[in-house]
């Protein structure tokens, strides 16, 4: 999700000429250092910057306004407190209740002065921000009200687009309605409980049942758009659900020879990716062709379990766990095929990147992504979900294809992936954001006099003509 967001932001700047602010709401202490690392790696470019709520408050305290709660007594340090430091300076002290949720947080500036206190009880949560001398400046009755105040500060009354990738952050944006701000929630993964049509995942239900509070909801595939429209029929937001895929950055040809018998997986080593299935498929395929092997790139909580499974199947010399590698996608340029065994996806970037490099994908036919990308037998293979035997069979079939047929399949995969280039996807974003803005302008004038409604519609027509004529 983060990679997709960063790529989209770079494309908005490079292709559309639009500056992008990436807003973060957490207590991470090292955003300046993170910004430097991301710029060094090319993930951040000029015109794209990260802005953090708490760092912004450290630099620009709010003006004193309205009735402000009195200063709150600071926490007395306790052994169970979670203390966040940067360069030896405490930036926050957090205390949790019996249920694990924070009940008290003190935040500080980098000079040690008090920045903010946050206190919660069963009924409410109160946040107070202080001047450097300790004077209370402003208070909010909830985190969401603070966040929305900050969104107002960042947009400053200008025409703005607030795109929310995080399902957690989306909770605070879902009913954030401002005349100048068009809000869009992007759903990166499946919204359904696996195998249960019409049942929303608990982590997404709160936001999606209130999806009408956004100006647009974006999913990654047409198949998911149709499913989500059905699932939200009672909410009456189907017309605002759009399908825009993730974009991929295509690497130039490496010039290195391709190892047709080598497979590659790039994934987090967690339960959702189901990587033991990939290991089992390789073990089965090797019964027919001893040259087949697999490189698995990634890290995560299931690494030990997967490594043990590799050893149990006796393929430890042929299935190599490569760990995390920021350049792992380069492996698609020299591998013969890739495997995808997830339980669910949105539209996995690794699938597009694999096809763009001519690395043939062999993927479970899950919701969502593989069937939206792969034409089975033409530019890759779809396998019934959970069928490791069939996945192994497809690997063996791929290995036995004539060279000319295999090369034709690789070219078709590359052509398919080109439809998800940064230029193609950014153009789709431009169209959809214009449409969302125009719809918002027209809807907001429904209760206005006829002349205002006509003026709004004329503005929509004028902007569309300007776009079509390149002006």
C-alpha positions as MATLAB code, in Angstrom:
seq = 'XXXXXXXXXXXXXXXXXXXXXXXXXXXXXXXXXXXXXXXXXXXXXXXXXXXXXXXXXXXXXXXXXXXXXXXXXXXXXXXXXXXXXXXXXXXXXXXXXXXXXXXXXXXXXXXXXXXXXXXXXXXXXXXXXXXXXXXXXXXXXXXXXXXXXXXXXXXXXXXXXXXXXXXXXXXXXXXXXXXXXXXXXXXXXXXXXXXXXXXXXXXXXXXXXXXXXXXXXXXXXXXXXXXXXXXXXXXXXXXXXXXXXXXXXXXXXXXXXXXXXXXXXXXXXXXXXXXXXXXXXXXXXXXXXXXXXXXXXXXXXXXXXXXXXXXXXXXXXXXXXXXXXXXXXXXXXXXXXXXXXXXXXXXXXXXXXXXXXXXXXXXXXXXXXXXXXXXXXXXXXXXXXXXXXXXXXXXXXXXXXXXXXXXXXXXXXXXXXXXXXXXXXXXXXXXXXXXXXXXXXXXXXXXXXXXXXXXXXXXXXXXXXXXXXXX';
ca = [
       0.000    0.000    0.000;
       2.798    2.424    0.904;
       4.703    1.630   -2.292;
       1.559    2.244   -4.356;
       0.911    5.541   -2.574;
       4.493    6.748   -3.109;
       4.423    5.788   -6.789;
       1.114    7.541   -7.329;
       2.442   10.662   -5.612;
       5.572   10.727   -7.783;
       3.470   10.318  -10.932;
       1.132   13.149   -9.907;
       4.196   15.387   -9.723;
       6.194   14.097  -12.690;
       3.295   13.684  -15.112;
       0.631   16.053  -13.779;
       2.888   18.736  -12.311;
       0.947   18.603   -9.028;
       2.668   18.981   -5.661;
       1.711   16.274   -3.165;
       1.786   16.419    0.630;
       1.777   13.025    2.340;
       0.021   13.576    5.671;
       0.840   11.268    8.596;
      -0.901   11.180   11.954;
       1.235    8.872   14.094;
       3.938    9.468   16.703;
       6.880    8.183   14.647;
       9.877   10.190   15.907;
      12.194   10.029   12.891;
      10.288   11.559   10.000;
      13.166   13.931    9.064;
      15.520   10.951    8.823;
      12.913    8.897    6.956;
      12.403   11.744    4.498;
      16.159   11.824    3.803;
      16.331    8.060    3.252;
      13.357    8.064    0.899;
      14.840   10.919   -1.126;
      18.171    9.134   -1.370;
      16.398    6.017   -2.693;
      14.260    8.015   -5.144;
      10.981    7.174   -3.398;
      10.470   10.884   -2.631;
      11.167   13.577   -5.225;
      11.013   17.372   -5.290;
       7.393   18.425   -5.002;
       6.453   15.435   -2.827;
       6.950   15.767    0.915;
       5.948   14.048    4.144;
       4.197   16.176    6.757;
       3.474   14.840   10.237;
       0.741   16.235   12.484;
       2.851   16.343   15.630;
       5.977   17.682   13.950;
       3.862   20.408   12.365;
       2.458   21.341   15.781;
       6.016   21.452   17.125;
       6.977   23.939   14.397;
       3.696   25.893   14.277;
       1.681   25.961   17.494;
      -2.016   26.769   16.960;
      -3.325   30.184   17.792;
      -5.123   30.422   21.093;
      -8.831   30.199   20.395;
     -12.046   29.747   22.304;
     -12.421   28.091   25.655;
      -9.282   26.043   26.380;
      -9.035   23.318   28.983;
      -6.685   24.057   31.877;
      -3.195   22.561   31.897;
      -3.075   18.850   32.702;
      -0.666   17.335   35.197;
       2.085   15.359   33.490;
       2.414   11.605   33.889;
       4.653   10.367   36.654;
       7.042    7.909   34.905;
       6.116    4.245   35.334;
       7.900    1.078   34.213;
       5.114    0.060   31.816;
       5.062    3.378   29.959;
       6.089    3.373   26.304;
       8.610    6.168   25.783;
       9.551    7.329   22.276;
      12.910    9.050   21.933;
      14.922   10.680   19.178;
      18.604   11.533   19.699;
      18.199   10.904   23.421;
      15.240   13.286   23.780;
      11.855   11.975   24.901;
       9.204   12.970   22.378;
       6.297   11.084   23.939;
       5.290    9.031   26.957;
       2.334    6.705   26.454;
       0.337    4.783   29.085;
      -2.224    2.095   28.226;
      -5.187    0.716   30.122;
      -6.038   -2.904   30.836;
      -7.449   -3.320   27.308;
      -4.196   -2.128   25.741;
      -5.633    1.138   24.452;
      -3.794    4.366   25.356;
      -5.412    6.288   28.201;
      -2.754    8.992   28.573;
      -0.052   10.438   26.312;
       2.335   13.315   26.922;
       4.140   14.710   23.865;
       7.154   17.010   23.878;
       9.114   19.263   21.569;
      12.702   18.503   20.673;
      13.883   21.044   23.249;
      12.050   19.113   25.995;
       9.159   21.556   26.438;
       5.630   20.188   26.654;
       3.764   20.022   23.340;
       0.497   18.225   24.121;
      -1.364   16.096   26.627;
      -3.956   13.496   25.771;
      -6.246   11.956   28.387;
      -9.048    9.449   27.886;
     -11.760    7.866   29.988;
     -14.762    5.704   29.146;
     -16.732    8.667   27.780;
     -14.270   11.000   26.122;
     -10.744   11.851   25.018;
      -9.318   15.326   25.514;
      -6.209   16.704   23.758;
      -4.559   19.977   24.802;
      -1.714   21.713   22.903;
       0.618   24.083   24.778;
       2.871   27.020   24.014;
       6.577   26.635   24.753;
       6.059   28.336   28.121;
       3.422   25.757   29.104;
       0.350   27.910   28.429;
      -2.601   25.905   27.062;
      -3.373   27.180   23.550;
      -6.137   24.999   22.232;
      -8.012   21.811   23.086;
     -10.034   19.192   21.202;
     -12.562   16.682   22.472;
     -11.312   13.844   20.261;
      -8.461   12.839   17.997;
     -10.738   13.043   14.996;
     -11.623   16.665   15.710;
      -7.875   17.435   15.993;
      -7.176   15.640   12.713;
      -9.940   17.529   10.910;
      -8.661   20.826   12.297;
      -5.253   19.900   10.851;
      -6.737   18.990    7.481;
      -8.335   22.455    7.449;
      -4.961   23.988    8.280;
      -3.196   22.076    5.501;
      -5.790   22.798    2.802;
      -6.156   26.438    3.914;
      -9.361   26.983    1.941;
      -7.715   25.991   -1.378;
      -9.218   23.514   -3.821;
      -7.682   20.265   -2.586;
      -7.969   16.507   -2.976;
      -7.600   14.351    0.130;
      -6.757   10.773   -0.902;
      -6.816    8.285    1.983;
      -5.018    4.962    1.529;
      -5.116    3.837    5.168;
      -8.280    2.092    6.337;
      -7.469    3.348    9.860;
      -7.050    7.002    8.871;
     -10.174    6.742    6.709;
     -12.284    6.557    9.875;
     -11.481   10.181   10.665;
     -12.079   11.374    7.086;
     -15.309    9.593    6.196;
     -17.564   12.503    7.199;
     -15.047   15.306    6.673;
     -17.061   17.576    4.373;
     -15.611   20.833    3.094;
     -16.634   22.786    0.013;
     -13.000   23.062   -1.145;
     -11.880   19.473   -0.385;
     -12.710   16.398   -2.482;
     -12.233   13.243   -0.397;
     -11.326    9.841   -1.853;
     -10.840    6.549   -0.004;
      -8.691    3.943   -1.770;
      -9.341    0.295   -0.841;
      -6.154   -1.675   -1.469;
      -7.298   -5.176   -0.516;
     -10.419   -7.302   -0.424;
     -13.283   -5.732    1.516;
     -15.080   -9.050    2.076;
     -14.647  -11.743    4.673;
     -13.026  -14.535    2.713;
     -15.559  -16.818    1.074;
     -18.579  -14.889    2.353;
     -20.397  -12.840   -0.270;
     -21.882   -9.642    1.099;
     -20.050   -9.802    4.452;
     -17.687   -6.887    5.048;
     -14.426   -7.395    6.910;
     -14.701   -6.019   10.441;
     -11.691   -3.760    9.837;
     -13.490   -2.080    6.914;
     -17.162   -2.222    7.883;
     -17.253    1.072    9.841;
     -15.874    3.092    6.937;
     -17.551    1.330    4.023;
     -21.010    1.440    5.596;
     -20.503    5.206    5.672;
     -18.946    5.360    2.211;
     -21.402    8.059    1.197;
     -19.338   10.370    3.400;
     -16.578   10.317    0.749;
     -16.802   11.984   -2.627;
     -15.308    8.860   -4.230;
     -14.351    5.337   -3.199;
     -11.656    3.754   -5.370;
     -10.916    0.034   -5.666;
      -8.259   -1.533   -7.859;
     -10.296   -3.777  -10.175;
     -13.624   -3.758  -12.011;
     -14.495   -7.081  -10.379;
     -14.179   -5.605   -6.899;
     -16.108   -2.516   -7.954;
     -19.056   -4.691   -8.937;
     -18.868   -6.688   -5.704;
     -18.606   -3.591   -3.522;
     -21.518   -1.954   -5.324;
     -23.629   -5.040   -4.556;
     -22.486   -5.154   -0.938;
     -23.279   -1.463   -0.423;
     -26.542   -1.388   -2.361;
     -28.418   -0.286    0.740;
     -25.956    2.570    1.312;
     -26.635    4.051   -2.153;
     -23.023    4.876   -3.072;
     -22.556    2.571   -6.071;
     -22.324    5.512   -8.476;
     -19.303    6.841   -6.551;
     -17.261    3.643   -6.623;
     -14.464    3.765   -9.196;
     -11.896    1.202  -10.343;
      -8.361    2.546  -10.817;
      -5.471    0.063  -10.735;
      -2.143    0.550   -9.046;
       0.606    1.629  -11.386;
       3.957   -0.074  -11.780;
       7.409    1.285  -12.462;
       8.934   -0.779  -15.235;
      12.623   -1.610  -15.095;
      14.682   -1.377  -18.295;
      15.862   -4.706  -19.748;
      18.735   -6.091  -17.727;
      20.523   -7.768  -20.615;
      21.150  -10.778  -18.375;
      20.125  -14.273  -19.505;
      16.849  -15.623  -18.144;
      16.839  -18.751  -15.960;
      13.638  -20.396  -17.204;
      13.611  -22.997  -14.412;
      13.860  -20.375  -11.657;
      10.733  -19.085   -9.954;
      10.511  -16.015   -7.758;
       8.139  -14.800   -5.039;
       8.252  -11.261   -3.619;
       5.965  -11.006   -0.590;
       5.668  -10.374    3.122;
       6.170  -13.583    5.048;
       2.773  -13.538    6.751;
      -0.238  -15.825    6.872;
      -2.194  -13.959    4.171;
       0.485  -14.661    1.565;
       0.268  -18.433    2.224;
       3.857  -19.003    1.117;
       4.027  -22.598    2.289;
       1.807  -23.330   -0.722;
       4.495  -21.941   -3.025;
       7.081  -24.163   -1.365;
       4.833  -27.209   -1.748;
       4.218  -26.448   -5.446;
       7.955  -26.267   -6.088;
       8.544  -29.553   -4.256;
       5.860  -31.255   -6.377;
       7.155  -29.744   -9.627;
      10.654  -30.980   -8.894;
       9.363  -34.544   -9.019;
       8.991  -33.990  -12.777;
      11.889  -31.581  -13.371;
      14.850  -31.468  -10.998;
      16.082  -28.153  -12.432;
      13.167  -26.164  -10.928;
      13.990  -23.869   -7.993;
      12.572  -20.836   -6.174;
      13.904  -17.582   -4.708;
      11.629  -16.102   -2.037;
      12.178  -12.415   -1.199;
      10.667  -10.819    1.901;
      10.546  -10.943    5.664;
       7.832  -11.256    8.259;
       6.463  -13.210   11.227;
       6.144  -16.552    9.348;
       9.782  -16.755    8.263;
      10.755  -19.455   10.770;
       7.667  -21.519    9.981;
       8.327  -21.322    6.229;
      11.989  -22.210    6.650;
      11.014  -25.276    8.683;
       8.530  -26.310    5.987;
      11.249  -26.015    3.332;
      13.473  -28.340    5.344;
      10.642  -30.820    5.995;
       9.983  -31.125    2.263;
      13.690  -31.630    1.569;
      14.000  -28.675   -0.823;
      16.253  -26.460    1.273;
      18.904  -26.552   -1.479;
      16.372  -25.402   -4.070;
      14.062  -22.967   -2.220;
      16.119  -20.031   -0.997;
      14.775  -17.443    1.466;
      16.542  -14.260    0.377;
      15.158  -11.965    3.077;
      14.114   -8.365    2.516;
      15.720   -6.694   -0.500;
      14.595   -3.218   -1.690;
      15.629   -4.243   -5.226;
      13.823   -7.595   -5.143;
      11.645   -6.776   -8.156;
      14.795   -6.863  -10.319;
      14.643  -10.645   -9.868;
      11.669  -10.720  -12.262;
      14.030   -9.751  -15.093;
      16.018  -12.968  -14.891;
      13.520  -15.491  -13.440;
      11.348  -17.689  -15.634;
       8.124  -17.487  -13.636;
       6.576  -16.004  -10.501;
       4.099  -17.450   -8.004;
       1.237  -15.769   -6.132;
      -0.526  -17.812   -3.435;
      -2.291  -15.146   -1.330;
      -5.694  -15.616    0.270;
      -6.817  -12.199   -1.018;
      -5.429   -9.110   -2.721;
      -6.516   -5.835   -4.268;
      -4.339   -5.668   -7.364;
      -0.850   -6.836   -6.359;
       1.949   -4.722   -7.786;
       4.218   -7.765   -7.908;
       1.880   -9.296  -10.482;
       2.167   -6.264  -12.756;
       5.925   -6.008  -12.206;
       6.407   -9.685  -12.985;
       4.469   -9.430  -16.261;
       6.205   -6.169  -17.197;
       9.546   -7.971  -16.967;
       8.335  -10.915  -19.049;
       8.332  -13.199  -16.022;
       5.307  -15.498  -16.448;
       2.887  -15.288  -13.471;
       1.264  -18.417  -12.046;
      -1.358  -17.228   -9.562;
      -4.252  -18.482   -7.486;
      -7.563  -17.235   -8.879;
      -8.482  -15.197   -5.808;
     -10.381  -11.993   -5.203;
      -9.007   -9.654   -6.403;
      -6.319   -9.080   -9.020;
      -5.078  -12.172  -10.845;
      -8.167  -12.727  -13.030;
      -8.245   -8.993  -13.811;
      -4.659   -9.164  -15.084;
      -4.044  -12.647  -16.471;
      -5.616  -14.210  -19.550;
      -5.174  -17.840  -18.580;
      -2.805  -19.678  -20.898;
      -2.027  -16.563  -22.961;
       0.038  -14.256  -20.745;
       0.150  -16.312  -17.546;
      -1.725  -19.007  -15.663;
      -4.644  -18.934  -13.228;
      -4.861  -21.829  -10.766;
      -7.854  -22.801   -8.599;
      -7.303  -21.370   -5.143;
      -5.388  -23.699   -2.836;
      -4.563  -26.260   -5.557;
      -0.803  -26.685   -5.124;
      -0.889  -29.746   -7.393;
      -2.274  -27.711  -10.282;
       0.230  -24.940   -9.610;
       3.027  -27.505   -9.817;
       1.551  -28.841  -13.063;
       1.529  -25.363  -14.597;
       5.180  -24.865  -13.636;
       6.091  -28.117  -15.369;
       3.978  -27.211  -18.434;
       5.738  -23.874  -18.679;
       9.096  -25.619  -18.585;
       8.100  -27.910  -21.466;
       6.807  -25.180  -23.808;
       8.636  -24.639  -27.112;
      10.967  -21.642  -27.035;
       8.910  -19.707  -29.580;
       5.654  -20.240  -27.666;
       7.277  -19.252  -24.392;
       8.715  -16.076  -25.899;
       5.305  -15.168  -27.339;
       3.724  -15.604  -23.902;
       6.357  -13.338  -22.340;
       5.667  -10.624  -24.938;
       1.909  -10.851  -24.324;
       2.530  -10.493  -20.569;
       4.637   -7.396  -21.158;
       1.978   -5.886  -23.432;
      -0.710   -6.509  -20.816;
       1.358   -4.883  -18.085;
       1.869   -1.777  -20.234;
      -1.801   -0.952  -19.645;
      -0.802   -0.254  -16.017;
       2.024    2.167  -16.769;
       2.385    5.318  -14.702;
       1.165    7.501  -17.595;
      -1.926    5.380  -18.291;
      -2.942    5.158  -14.629;
      -2.247    8.840  -13.881;
      -4.516    9.819  -16.770;
      -7.276    7.714  -15.220;
      -6.733    9.456  -11.890;
      -6.989   12.834  -13.609;
     -10.311   11.925  -15.217;
     -11.806   10.499  -12.027;
     -10.682   13.351   -9.783;
     -12.115   15.899  -12.215;
     -15.367   13.934  -12.284;
     -15.514   13.752   -8.461;
     -14.803   17.490   -8.171;
     -17.484   18.380  -10.734;
     -20.048   16.098   -9.075;
     -19.283   17.681   -5.700;
     -19.682   21.199   -7.102;
     -23.032   20.375   -8.706;
     -24.363   18.516   -5.659;
     -23.424   21.322   -3.281;
     -25.499   23.768   -5.324;
     -28.729   21.746   -5.300;
     -30.314   24.001   -2.673;
     -29.002   27.213   -4.262;
     -30.894   29.548   -6.633;
     -31.205   28.501  -10.267;
     -28.545   30.984  -11.420;
     -25.993   29.389   -9.043;
     -26.837   25.889  -10.257;
     -26.520   26.975  -13.885;
     -23.206   28.703  -13.160;
     -21.846   25.517  -11.570;
     -22.858   23.401  -14.555;
     -21.345   25.929  -16.937;
     -18.107   25.693  -14.964;
     -18.120   21.910  -15.365;
     -18.553   22.235  -19.147;
     -15.808   24.872  -19.350;
     -13.309   22.730  -17.445;
     -14.048   19.699  -19.638;
     -13.525   21.741  -22.799;
     -10.256   23.090  -21.413;
      -9.087   19.568  -20.681;
     -10.077   18.205  -24.089;
      -8.348   21.100  -25.921;
      -5.198   20.877  -23.818;
      -5.654   24.275  -22.237;
];
